[in-house]
């Protein structure tokens, strides 16, 4: 199978009689093609170079180092134990990771001992709360014309990490 930006892709043919008939590649676990075609329209994607992950520095509260402020509201840092299977070991290793509502926590002092323990950062993924992705691709998959693809992308804005091209049976083309 092909790979899309390092991820394994699969071919899917999604059909709901009278409502949807679309085919194309997708990532494992995603229910719709990320690019593909139906009877009247085809579309493709390329990944943009837009940064989607950033580091957000936070200052733990002096009276509670497991809390920090965002826009005047207190947010908690919690611990999460993650089991990791290691080749040659019978039991998984347990890694304790600090996480927050905004993403996993990185402590600069753990990355660079010369940092003297300063700096608490959250790895923030701008797509973390994106719940529009499935609706976005469902609307594109149902589109019959390039204009409907354009309207879907401009209205839902659920795919901030790729460029989309489309063509329909009328010969109309689109890049967004």
N, C-alpha and C positions, 0 to 999 in steps of 0.2 A: 504494500500500500504506500501511497505517497505521504509526504510530510508537509504540513503547513506551519511555517515558522517554528519548526522543531517538534510539533505535535503530530501524532499519527492521525490520518484522516480516513474516513470510511465513506462509501457511497450509500446514499439513502434514497429510497423512492417512497415518498409520503403521499398517501391517497385517502381522501374522504370523498366518496362518490357524490358528485354534483357540487362539491365545495372546494376541493384541493386535489391537484395532481401535479406534483413537482418532484424533480430528481436532481441530485448533485452531491458534492462532497460535504462532509460535516466532521466535527471533532467527536470523539467517543463520548457518549452520554448526552449529546445535544440532539433534540428531536427533529430538527429541520436542517435543510442544506444551508450552508453559509454562502455558497454561490451555486448557481444551477440554472434550470430552465423549466418552463411549463409549455403549454401549447402555443402561446403567443409572444413569449418574452424570455430573454435569458439575461443573467447578470453574473458578474464576477467581482471579486474583491482583491485588493492588494493592501498590505499593512502599511499604515502611515508611520512616520517617524515621530509622531506626537508623543511626548513623554506622558506616560500613564501612571507611573509609580514615582513618588517623591518622598523625601524625608521631611518630617515635620518635627521640629525641636519643641519639646515641652519642658516646663519647669515643674518638677514635683513640689507639692506643697510642703512648706517647712514643718507644719504640724502633722502631716500625713504623707510620707514619701510614696505611698501607693495611690495617690490621687494627684490630678493636675487640672488646670483650668483651660477651657476653650470657650471663648465668648462669654466669660463670666460664670460659666456653669462647671461644676465639679464633675470630673469623669474619673472612674476607677481603673487602676492597673490590676489585673488579676493574673494568677498563674495557671498554666495548663500543662498537664503531663502528656507527652506524646511518646508512644512506644515506637521504636525504630528497629526493624529487623536488620541484623548485621550478619553477613555471610560467615559461616563457621561458628556462630554462637547459637546455643539452643534457646536462650531467652532473649526477648527484645530488650535493648537498652532503653532506659526511660530518660527522656530529655525534658527538663522543666523550662517552659518558655513563658515569658511575660507577654501578655496581650492586653489590648485596650479596645474600646469600641471602634476606634479609628484604624486599628491594625496591630501587627506584632511590634514589640518594643526592642530597640537596640540600645545598649548602654555603651557609650564611647569608651569608657574605662576598660571594658571587657575586650574591645577590639584593639585598643592601643594602650598598653600599660603606662605609657608616658603621659596619657591624657589625664592622669590623676583622678580618675573616677568621675569626670565632669561630662555632661551632655547626655540627655535622655532623648531618644528620637523614636518616632513612630514611622514605620514603613507604611505609607498611605497609598492605597491603590484607588485611583479615581473611579474605577468600575465596581468597587466593592458593594455599593448600594444600588447598582444598576439593575433594576427589575424589569426594564423595558426590552431587554434583548430578545426574548422569545416572541413577544408581540411584534417587534420590529421585523424579524425574519419571517414570521407568519404573514404579515401584511405584504412584504415584498414577494413572498412565494405566491400569494393570491393575485398579485397585480397582473393586469392584462396588457398594460402599456407602460412605456417609459415614463410618461407623465404620472402614472399612479405610483411608480417606484419613487420618483422624485418627491411626490407629496408625502409618501410614507416616511422617507428618510428625514425630510424637513420637519414633519409633525412630531414623530416619536423621538427622534434623536437618541436612539438606543444603541448605536454602534459607533462609539467615539474613537475606535482604534483602527479603522480601515477606510480606504477609498472604495467607492463602488462605481462600476461601469455597467451599463445596461443597453440592450438593443431590443426592439420589438419587431413584429411582422410588417409594420408600416415603414420600416427602415429608419425610424427615429432612434437616436443615440443619446446617451447621457453619461456624464462623469460628475461625481460628487465626492 
